[in-house]
Amino acid sequence: MLEAVIIYSSIFLGKLLYAIAKEEIKEWKRYITSAKNLLIIFISLTLIYLSPEFKMVISIIIGFILFSFLKNMYLLIGLSALLSIFTASTIILSSLILLLSLIYSSLSKFKMKEVIFATLYFALPFILISLETFIKANFSIFSGLAVGGLLAQLRARSSAW
């Protein structure tokens, strides 16, 4: 659970990074966006590797369609952070999610409304933490939703909101 708190704090660190290095981020935005997309691909491949079941394909398609309309990356970061708690390779997945959260949040300046919504969307998947056995039993479905959503974010415009 400490991993989720650290990942959540990277949202604020990314906003602080934007405040400190505005010009550099604007100058290197293309490369930062490419790094974000690469991390999305790595996280997706890791989640697929950790749960290689056929029923995951259906949930990837559902997640892709759902998150093509619901374009909120913080919900996906929260869901991925929740899933990383239940995996055998927690450190690898959590560190990739931490980097994604840091990079994604550094692409836009600090707005109180955005931070409040980011907090709510990030915390929303953690409502399911009490259903640990349900999540473990249906890990491939939740992973598929996360992978589909992350892949839908690759298609979306590269803005933070």
Backbone as JSON, one array per atom type, in Angstrom:
{
  "sequence": "MLEAVIIYSSIFLGKLLYAIAKEEIKEWKRYITSAKNLLIIFISLTLIYLSPEFKMVISIIIGFILFSFLKNMYLLIGLSALLSIFTASTIILSSLILLLSLIYSSLSKFKMKEVIFATLYFALPFILISLETFIKANFSIFSGLAVGGLLAQLRARSSAW",
  "N": [[0.82, -1.19, 0.0], [2.07, 1.13, 0.52], [3.38, 1.71, -1.81], [1.38, 2.76, -3.44], [0.86, 5.2, -2.19], [3.27, 6.5, -2.6], [3.29, 6.61, -5.4], [1.05, 8.24, -5.73], [2.01, 10.6, -4.6], [3.74, 11.39, -6.56], [2.25, 12.75, -8.39], [2.02, 15.33, -7.35], [4.72, 15.95, -7.25], [5.33, 16.0, -9.96], [3.84, 18.23, -10.78], [5.21, 20.16, -9.32], [7.68, 19.94, -10.54], [7.01, 20.91, -13.08], [6.51, 23.57, -12.39], [9.05, 24.41, -11.64], [10.68, 23.93, -13.89], [9.55, 25.09, -16.34], [10.19, 26.13, -18.93], [12.03, 24.26, -19.93], [10.46, 21.96, -20.02], [8.53, 22.72, -21.87], [10.17, 23.02, -24.09], [11.17, 20.43, -24.44], [8.91, 18.91, -24.78], [7.96, 17.17, -26.78], [9.69, 14.98, -26.58], [9.27, 14.22, -23.96], [6.61, 13.46, -24.09], [6.9, 11.3, -25.81], [8.37, 9.61, -24.13], [6.43, 9.18, -22.19], [4.53, 7.75, -23.69], [6.04, 5.48, -24.29], [6.37, 4.41, -21.71], [3.71, 3.79, -21.16], [3.33, 1.72, -22.98], [5.21, -0.16, -21.98], [4.13, -0.66, -19.4], [1.67, -1.73, -20.13], [2.5, -4.05, -21.51], [3.73, -5.38, -19.39], [1.56, -5.85, -17.66], [0.06, -7.52, -19.31], [1.82, -9.67, -19.53], [1.84, -10.58, -16.89], [-0.66, -11.65, -16.6], [-1.62, -13.73, -18.6], [-4.23, -14.57, -20.03], [-7.01, -15.74, -21.98], [-9.47, -14.45, -21.64], [-8.73, -11.93, -21.12], [-8.43, -10.53, -23.46], [-10.98, -9.71, -24.3], [-11.63, -7.92, -22.24], [-9.64, -6.03, -22.67], [-10.45, -4.9, -25.08], [-12.93, -3.84, -24.27], [-12.0, -2.05, -22.3], [-10.48, -0.35, -23.93], [-12.44, 0.82, -25.58], [-14.1, 2.01, -23.62], [-12.33, 3.81, -22.28], [-11.65, 5.39, -24.39], [-13.57, 7.25, -24.56], [-13.79, 8.16, -21.92], [-11.47, 9.98, -20.93], [-9.36, 9.92, -18.79], [-6.41, 9.87, -17.31], [-5.5, 9.6, -14.71], [-7.27, 7.92, -13.37], [-6.65, 5.52, -14.59], [-3.99, 5.29, -13.81], [-4.35, 5.0, -11.07], [-5.81, 2.57, -11.04], [-3.92, 0.86, -12.18], [-1.93, 1.07, -10.22], [-3.26, -0.09, -8.07], [-3.54, -2.71, -9.06], [-0.88, -3.42, -9.19], [-0.22, -3.94, -6.6], [-1.17, -6.48, -6.15], [0.44, -8.19, -7.58], [3.21, -10.38, -8.43], [5.57, -9.19, -9.14], [5.87, -6.56, -7.89], [7.56, -4.33, -7.5], [8.71, -3.7, -10.02], [6.48, -3.08, -11.68], [5.28, -1.06, -10.12], [7.29, 0.91, -10.1], [7.4, 1.61, -12.8], [4.83, 2.69, -13.09], [5.04, 4.8, -11.31], [6.94, 6.43, -12.62], [5.46, 7.0, -14.95], [3.3, 8.44, -13.86], [4.65, 10.64, -12.77], [5.81, 11.8, -15.08], [3.51, 12.28, -16.65], [2.02, 14.06, -15.04], [3.73, 16.2, -14.99], [3.42, 17.48, -17.36], [1.57, 19.52, -17.37], [0.53, 22.62, -15.84], [0.11, 23.47, -12.32], [-3.09, 23.23, -11.17], [-5.7, 23.79, -9.03], [-8.23, 22.59, -9.29], [-7.69, 20.5, -11.08], [-5.93, 18.94, -9.56], [-7.58, 18.14, -7.46], [-9.5, 16.59, -8.83], [-7.75, 14.71, -9.9], [-6.9, 13.45, -7.57], [-9.32, 12.31, -6.68], [-9.96, 10.59, -8.85], [-7.69, 8.96, -8.86], [-7.91, 7.71, -6.38], [-10.28, 6.32, -6.58], [-10.24, 3.55, -7.67], [-9.22, 2.25, -5.43], [-11.23, 1.75, -3.71], [-11.99, -0.79, -4.1], [-10.2, -2.31, -2.69], [-10.86, -3.76, -0.45], [-12.0, -5.98, -1.48], [-10.2, -8.09, -2.0], [-9.86, -10.87, -2.63], [-11.68, -11.11, -4.71], [-10.54, -9.42, -6.63], [-8.1, -10.73, -7.07], [-9.06, -13.14, -8.11], [-10.21, -12.29, -10.47], [-8.17, -11.05, -11.84], [-7.14, -10.91, -14.44], [-9.2, -9.74, -15.87], [-9.43, -7.16, -14.72], [-6.84, -6.29, -15.28], [-6.92, -6.33, -18.06], [-8.8, -4.29, -18.54], [-7.31, -2.12, -17.6], [-5.09, -2.22, -19.35], [-6.34, -1.88, -21.86], [-7.4, 0.69, -21.45], [-5.04, 2.16, -21.07], [-3.83, 1.82, -23.56], [-5.69, 3.16, -25.1], [-5.14, 5.71, -24.32], [-2.81, 6.22, -25.65], [-3.66, 6.82, -28.15], [-5.01, 9.14, -27.72], [-4.91, 12.77, -27.6], [-1.9, 14.38, -26.64], [-2.18, 15.84, -24.12], [-2.43, 17.06, -20.77], [-4.98, 17.4, -19.73]],
  "CA": [[0.0, 0.0, 0.0], [2.99, 2.27, 0.52], [3.67, 2.01, -3.21], [0.31, 3.62, -3.95], [1.06, 6.54, -1.63], [4.43, 7.08, -3.3], [2.83, 6.92, -6.75], [0.16, 9.39, -5.61], [2.81, 11.81, -4.35], [4.42, 11.8, -7.79], [1.39, 13.74, -9.06], [2.44, 16.64, -6.85], [6.11, 16.18, -7.67], [5.28, 16.38, -11.37], [3.38, 19.63, -10.84], [6.33, 20.96, -8.83], [8.67, 19.9, -11.62], [6.56, 21.84, -14.11], [6.7, 24.94, -11.89], [10.49, 24.71, -11.6], [11.32, 23.83, -15.21], [8.55, 25.32, -17.38], [10.79, 26.31, -20.26], [12.62, 22.99, -20.37], [9.38, 21.03, -20.34], [7.95, 23.16, -23.15], [11.15, 22.76, -25.13], [11.35, 18.99, -24.61], [7.6, 18.28, -24.65], [7.84, 16.06, -27.73], [10.43, 13.84, -26.04], [8.59, 13.81, -22.73], [5.42, 12.74, -24.54], [7.37, 10.0, -26.32], [8.71, 8.8, -22.96], [5.15, 8.79, -21.59], [3.95, 6.7, -24.53], [6.86, 4.29, -24.1], [6.02, 3.86, -20.41], [2.38, 3.18, -21.3], [3.53, 0.43, -23.67], [5.88, -1.07, -21.05], [3.18, -1.05, -18.35], [0.69, -2.62, -20.77], [3.14, -5.35, -21.75], [3.95, -6.02, -18.09], [0.27, -6.37, -17.18], [-0.31, -8.67, -20.15], [2.71, -10.77, -19.16], [1.48, -11.09, -15.57], [-1.96, -12.32, -16.64], [-1.86, -14.11, -20.0], [-5.42, -15.4, -20.21], [-7.78, -15.35, -23.16], [-10.55, -13.51, -21.3], [-8.14, -10.6, -21.04], [-8.61, -9.88, -24.76], [-12.29, -9.06, -24.29], [-11.59, -6.76, -21.36], [-8.79, -5.02, -23.31], [-11.31, -4.22, -26.05], [-13.88, -3.04, -23.49], [-11.25, -0.94, -21.71], [-10.1, 0.58, -24.99], [-13.64, 1.57, -25.97], [-14.54, 2.81, -22.48], [-11.41, 4.91, -22.0], [-11.58, 6.3, -25.53], [-14.51, 8.32, -24.23], [-13.44, 8.63, -20.58], [-10.04, 10.2, -21.1], [-8.73, 10.34, -17.56], [-5.23, 9.05, -17.08], [-5.29, 9.36, -13.29], [-8.04, 6.73, -13.03], [-5.85, 4.37, -15.05], [-2.8, 5.2, -12.95], [-4.82, 4.42, -9.82], [-6.14, 1.16, -11.27], [-2.66, 0.13, -12.36], [-1.27, 1.01, -8.92], [-3.98, -1.11, -7.29], [-3.2, -4.03, -9.59], [0.53, -3.72, -8.89], [-0.15, -4.46, -5.23], [-1.52, -7.9, -6.17], [1.3, -8.95, -8.5], [4.45, -10.92, -7.87], [6.65, -8.24, -9.42], [5.33, -5.27, -7.47], [8.55, -3.26, -7.64], [8.87, -3.33, -11.43], [5.27, -2.42, -12.14], [5.09, 0.18, -9.37], [8.24, 1.93, -10.53], [6.96, 2.09, -14.11], [3.66, 3.53, -12.87], [5.55, 6.02, -10.68], [7.53, 7.25, -13.69], [4.37, 7.48, -15.8], [2.57, 9.46, -13.12], [5.52, 11.81, -12.68], [5.92, 12.41, -16.41], [2.2, 12.77, -17.09], [1.61, 15.23, -14.27], [4.63, 17.32, -15.26], [3.09, 18.08, -18.65], [0.66, 20.66, -17.22], [0.79, 23.39, -14.62], [-0.69, 23.17, -11.13], [-4.43, 23.81, -11.07], [-6.33, 23.14, -7.87], [-9.32, 21.73, -9.77], [-7.08, 19.3, -11.66], [-5.37, 18.13, -8.48], [-8.7, 17.54, -6.74], [-10.03, 15.51, -9.67], [-6.72, 13.66, -9.98], [-6.96, 12.72, -6.31], [-10.53, 11.48, -6.68], [-9.84, 9.52, -9.84], [-6.64, 8.03, -8.44], [-8.37, 6.95, -5.21], [-11.49, 5.56, -6.91], [-10.05, 2.09, -7.72], [-8.85, 1.7, -4.13], [-12.45, 1.34, -3.02], [-12.05, -2.24, -4.29], [-9.12, -2.98, -1.96], [-11.43, -4.72, 0.51], [-12.41, -7.16, -2.24], [-8.92, -8.64, -2.45], [-10.02, -12.18, -3.28], [-12.37, -10.87, -5.98], [-9.57, -8.86, -7.56], [-7.15, -11.78, -7.43], [-9.75, -14.12, -8.94], [-10.5, -11.67, -11.76], [-7.03, -10.18, -12.13], [-6.98, -10.72, -15.88], [-10.23, -8.8, -16.34], [-9.01, -5.82, -14.31], [-5.64, -5.96, -16.05], [-7.35, -6.03, -19.42], [-9.38, -2.95, -18.55], [-6.21, -1.16, -17.47], [-4.3, -2.23, -20.59], [-7.16, -1.24, -22.89], [-7.45, 2.12, -21.17], [-3.72, 2.75, -21.33], [-3.63, 1.86, -25.01], [-6.56, 4.22, -25.62], [-4.47, 6.98, -24.04], [-1.81, 6.42, -26.69], [-4.37, 7.4, -29.28], [-5.52, 10.46, -27.34], [-3.96, 13.88, -27.71], [-0.93, 14.34, -25.55], [-2.31, 16.93, -23.16], [-2.7, 16.52, -19.44], [-6.42, 17.43, -19.47]],
  "C": [[0.86, 1.26, 0.0], [3.34, 2.68, -0.91], [2.64, 2.97, -3.78], [0.45, 5.05, -3.44], [2.22, 7.24, -2.33], [4.04, 7.46, -4.73], [1.92, 8.15, -6.73], [0.96, 10.67, -5.4], [3.54, 12.28, -5.6], [3.55, 12.74, -8.62], [1.81, 15.14, -8.65], [3.87, 16.96, -7.25], [6.18, 16.57, -9.14], [4.83, 17.82, -11.56], [4.48, 20.57, -10.36], [7.43, 21.04, -9.88], [8.29, 20.85, -12.74], [6.78, 23.28, -13.67], [8.17, 25.34, -11.91], [11.07, 24.81, -13.0], [10.33, 24.0, -16.35], [9.15, 25.34, -18.78], [11.37, 25.0, -20.8], [11.55, 21.99, -20.77], [8.72, 21.42, -21.66], [8.88, 22.84, -24.31], [11.26, 21.27, -25.46], [10.03, 18.23, -24.58], [7.43, 17.07, -25.58], [8.53, 14.8, -27.18], [9.8, 13.32, -24.76], [7.33, 13.01, -23.08], [5.79, 11.37, -25.1], [7.74, 9.07, -25.17], [7.44, 8.31, -22.26], [4.52, 7.65, -22.38], [4.73, 5.39, -24.4], [6.54, 3.61, -22.76], [4.64, 3.19, -20.44], [2.5, 1.81, -21.96], [4.19, -0.58, -22.73], [4.94, -1.56, -19.95], [2.15, -2.02, -18.93], [1.28, -4.01, -21.01], [3.38, -6.11, -20.44], [2.65, -6.61, -17.55], [-0.19, -7.56, -18.01], [0.54, -9.88, -19.79], [2.3, -11.4, -17.83], [0.15, -11.85, -15.57], [-2.31, -12.74, -18.06], [-3.03, -15.08, -20.15], [-6.23, -14.87, -21.38], [-8.87, -14.33, -22.83], [-10.04, -12.08, -21.15], [-8.36, -9.83, -22.34], [-9.93, -9.11, -24.81], [-12.26, -7.82, -23.41], [-10.65, -5.68, -21.89], [-9.63, -4.22, -24.31], [-12.32, -3.33, -25.34], [-13.19, -1.84, -22.87], [-10.85, 0.1, -22.74], [-11.29, 1.45, -25.39], [-14.08, 2.51, -24.85], [-13.64, 4.03, -22.27], [-11.1, 5.75, -23.23], [-12.51, 7.48, -25.3], [-14.19, 8.95, -22.88], [-11.93, 8.81, -20.54], [-9.41, 10.74, -19.82], [-7.61, 9.38, -17.2], [-5.06, 8.71, -15.6], [-6.11, 8.17, -12.79], [-7.28, 5.47, -13.43], [-4.59, 4.19, -14.21], [-3.2, 4.58, -11.61], [-5.16, 2.94, -9.95], [-4.88, 0.33, -11.44], [-1.9, 0.01, -11.04], [-1.94, -0.02, -8.02], [-3.61, -2.51, -7.76], [-1.76, -4.41, -9.27], [0.7, -4.28, -7.48], [-0.36, -5.98, -5.22], [-0.66, -8.73, -7.1], [2.54, -9.45, -7.78], [5.61, -9.95, -8.07], [6.17, -6.81, -9.14], [6.29, -4.13, -7.76], [8.65, -2.79, -9.08], [7.66, -2.54, -11.91], [5.04, -1.09, -11.42], [6.05, 1.27, -9.81], [7.9, 2.46, -11.92], [5.76, 3.03, -13.98], [4.07, 4.85, -12.22], [6.14, 6.96, -11.73], [6.45, 7.82, -14.61], [3.6, 8.6, -15.12], [3.37, 10.76, -13.03], [5.6, 12.54, -14.02], [4.58, 13.01, -16.85], [1.8, 14.03, -16.34], [2.53, 16.42, -14.5], [4.33, 18.0, -16.59], [2.13, 19.26, -18.55], [0.92, 21.35, -15.89], [-0.2, 23.03, -13.52], [-1.99, 23.95, -11.19], [-5.13, 23.05, -9.96], [-7.45, 22.19, -8.3], [-8.77, 20.41, -10.32], [-6.55, 18.37, -10.58], [-6.48, 17.44, -7.68], [-9.29, 16.37, -7.54], [-9.02, 14.37, -9.81], [-6.73, 12.81, -8.72], [-8.18, 11.79, -6.27], [-10.43, 10.32, -7.65], [-8.78, 8.5, -9.46], [-7.14, 7.13, -7.31], [-9.56, 6.05, -5.51], [-11.27, 4.05, -6.99], [-9.73, 1.47, -6.36], [-10.05, 1.4, -3.25], [-12.55, -0.19, -3.06], [-11.03, -3.0, -3.46], [-9.67, -4.0, -0.95], [-11.88, -6.01, -0.17], [-11.19, -7.87, -2.82], [-9.07, -9.97, -3.17], [-10.74, -12.05, -4.62], [-11.41, -10.33, -7.03], [-8.57, -9.92, -8.01], [-7.79, -12.82, -8.34], [-10.0, -13.59, -10.35], [-9.39, -10.72, -12.18], [-6.89, -9.91, -13.62], [-8.01, -9.75, -16.44], [-9.84, -7.37, -15.98], [-7.77, -5.37, -15.07], [-5.99, -5.6, -17.48], [-7.98, -4.66, -19.54], [-8.3, -1.89, -18.47], [-5.39, -1.08, -18.75], [-5.07, -1.55, -21.71], [-7.24, 0.27, -22.7], [-6.13, 2.81, -21.45], [-3.45, 2.85, -22.82], [-4.52, 2.91, -25.66], [-5.92, 5.59, -25.38], [-3.35, 7.25, -25.03], [-2.43, 7.14, -27.89], [-4.82, 8.82, -29.0], [-4.45, 11.53, -27.55], [-3.08, 13.9, -26.48], [-1.02, 15.59, -24.68], [-2.72, 16.34, -21.83], [-4.19, 16.54, -19.11], [-7.15, 17.51, -20.73]]
}
